[in-house]
């Protein structure tokens, strides 16, 4: 990161650490979950020390994710309330992806897509936790009837795949939008970047000054 | 636990053919419930042959002992007192254990390659070395048979004495049954034997006598002769029409290719988007504005 006193503070250190803890736990969960989901992905279990370790670790990493995402949820839930302008932004998101941002309503600190992702992830996570508890054979499955465990298995697999897709999209958009990974790593962004991608936030932070 | 490996038709979580050069005869164990006296010799023989001892439990006031299958008790006698007609008590005794389905839910559900295998003779066997202890087989089983051991976190169930059968012997329970209620042979011969038994039962007034070889799992390799084949559930909850079920089919069927395809599509879509549209950068106009 180039030192520059003019840069704007975008994410605090605790927010960044929290984000990367969630990211790390999620990647481990996705890899171990895929290993248990489809034989084509079973070799991923080697990353965790074999099939048995994958089975043991996956739910405990899930518990780590509940706490790390839970903390992130309370940090960002107010920031992620969708406003009418955010919905308008989402209606034009297709043009944005096509490279034309002329009709985009001004995004605040987070744009409509980022906010929507937050709520979708929270919903996925809730479903995954609930179904995951029912499927956790070592401690909880004996509390539930077979029909509930079967339903949980389907919900867990489908929601897991949905959530991995969302996160893949999230990672891609971070790669696509240059300098945004730096924002989450170091916490600061250039003023020009802020004005380009989050104009309403830029004005709020600077009063429109350069 | 398999001793042989040349006659495997299916392995869990495996997409390529299994070693199956050797073809074996399809076998079946026939349990004639109408001949069973509930002596539990089969339970003892099962423990003896497999060299397993269950914990000494407590007397629950009924003959069922142990009251359920465990990782050490792969077969148990279940005793039901049923009054189909008032004043006519019937004591229905069923030897419970793995049914060795032709379409096994445990094998379908198992995520660990080769932890569940099906031999060409129809026996469904667990390979505990490959078992990861997730319990998905329990979720997939329509008969609630596999049991997870607290000791080693592996699942256990009746092997139909695959080790004995591979050496040309009959299963231990069959060998020991004093009334001939349990017999073993080719599936064809067992179905033929069952037909004879059913004809005999019908001539004795059991009009609904019949065979239990449920089609919902493509038939089983443990089959029953029941005096009341129209009501299997009165035999301590034998399922009337067992099948793998829509949820497990969905979980282990459509979800797998659909989800894999979806993930592939997201990755491919992202790549194509980047290559065709390029990155989302700060515009020249705004960059100039901020240059002093």
HADDOCK unambig.tbl for C-alpha pairs under 7 A between the chains (distance, minus, plus):
assign (segid A and resid 36 and name CA) (segid B and resid 111 and name CA) 5.53 0.50 0.50
assign (segid A and resid 37 and name CA) (segid B and resid 111 and name CA) 6.66 0.50 0.50
assign (segid A and resid 38 and name CA) (segid B and resid 111 and name CA) 6.96 0.50 0.50
assign (segid A and resid 38 and name CA) (segid B and resid 256 and name CA) 6.30 0.50 0.50
assign (segid A and resid 39 and name CA) (segid B and resid 13 and name CA) 5.05 0.50 0.50
assign (segid A and resid 39 and name CA) (segid B and resid 14 and name CA) 6.28 0.50 0.50
assign (segid A and resid 39 and name CA) (segid B and resid 111 and name CA) 6.71 0.50 0.50
assign (segid A and resid 51 and name CA) (segid B and resid 132 and name CA) 5.58 0.50 0.50
assign (segid A and resid 52 and name CA) (segid B and resid 132 and name CA) 4.31 0.50 0.50
assign (segid A and resid 52 and name CA) (segid B and resid 133 and name CA) 6.78 0.50 0.50
assign (segid A and resid 55 and name CA) (segid B and resid 132 and name CA) 6.59 0.50 0.50
assign (segid A and resid 55 and name CA) (segid B and resid 134 and name CA) 6.16 0.50 0.50
assign (segid A and resid 98 and name CA) (segid B and resid 277 and name CA) 6.71 0.50 0.50
assign (segid A and resid 99 and name CA) (segid B and resid 277 and name CA) 6.62 0.50 0.50
assign (segid A and resid 137 and name CA) (segid B and resid 134 and name CA) 6.40 0.50 0.50
assign (segid A and resid 137 and name CA) (segid B and resid 135 and name CA) 6.05 0.50 0.50
assign (segid A and resid 146 and name CA) (segid B and resid 139 and name CA) 6.21 0.50 0.50
assign (segid A and resid 149 and name CA) (segid B and resid 139 and name CA) 6.51 0.50 0.50
assign (segid A and resid 150 and name CA) (segid B and resid 139 and name CA) 6.12 0.50 0.50
assign (segid A and resid 150 and name CA) (segid B and resid 247 and name CA) 5.77 0.50 0.50
assign (segid A and resid 150 and name CA) (segid B and resid 248 and name CA) 6.14 0.50 0.50
assign (segid A and resid 151 and name CA) (segid B and resid 247 and name CA) 6.05 0.50 0.50
assign (segid A and resid 153 and name CA) (segid B and resid 251 and name CA) 6.54 0.50 0.50
assign (segid A and resid 154 and name CA) (segid B and resid 247 and name CA) 6.56 0.50 0.50
assign (segid A and resid 154 and name CA) (segid B and resid 250 and name CA) 6.84 0.50 0.50
assign (segid A and resid 154 and name CA) (segid B and resid 251 and name CA) 4.79 0.50 0.50
assign (segid A and resid 158 and name CA) (segid B and resid 255 and name CA) 6.61 0.50 0.50
assign (segid A and resid 161 and name CA) (segid B and resid 259 and name CA) 5.66 0.50 0.50
assign (segid A and resid 165 and name CA) (segid B and resid 263 and name CA) 5.74 0.50 0.50
assign (segid A and resid 165 and name CA) (segid B and resid 266 and name CA) 6.51 0.50 0.50
assign (segid A and resid 169 and name CA) (segid B and resid 266 and name CA) 6.97 0.50 0.50
assign (segid A and resid 172 and name CA) (segid B and resid 270 and name CA) 6.35 0.50 0.50
assign (segid A and resid 176 and name CA) (segid B and resid 274 and name CA) 6.89 0.50 0.50
assign (segid A and resid 176 and name CA) (segid B and resid 279 and name CA) 4.82 0.50 0.50
assign (segid A and resid 176 and name CA) (segid B and resid 280 and name CA) 5.59 0.50 0.50
assign (segid A and resid 177 and name CA) (segid B and resid 279 and name CA) 6.14 0.50 0.50
assign (segid A and resid 177 and name CA) (segid B and resid 280 and name CA) 4.57 0.50 0.50
assign (segid A and resid 177 and name CA) (segid B and resid 281 and name CA) 6.17 0.50 0.50
assign (segid A and resid 178 and name CA) (segid B and resid 279 and name CA) 6.73 0.50 0.50
assign (segid A and resid 178 and name CA) (segid B and resid 280 and name CA) 6.15 0.50 0.50
assign (segid A and resid 178 and name CA) (segid B and resid 281 and name CA) 5.57 0.50 0.50
assign (segid A and resid 192 and name CA) (segid B and resid 282 and name CA) 6.87 0.50 0.50
assign (segid A and resid 192 and name CA) (segid B and resid 286 and name CA) 6.09 0.50 0.50
assign (segid A and resid 192 and name CA) (segid B and resid 287 and name CA) 5.98 0.50 0.50
assign (segid A and resid 192 and name CA) (segid B and resid 290 and name CA) 6.32 0.50 0.50
assign (segid A and resid 193 and name CA) (segid B and resid 282 and name CA) 5.81 0.50 0.50
assign (segid A and resid 196 and name CA) (segid B and resid 282 and name CA) 5.65 0.50 0.50
assign (segid A and resid 196 and name CA) (segid B and resid 286 and name CA) 6.95 0.50 0.50
assign (segid A and resid 210 and name CA) (segid B and resid 290 and name CA) 6.31 0.50 0.50
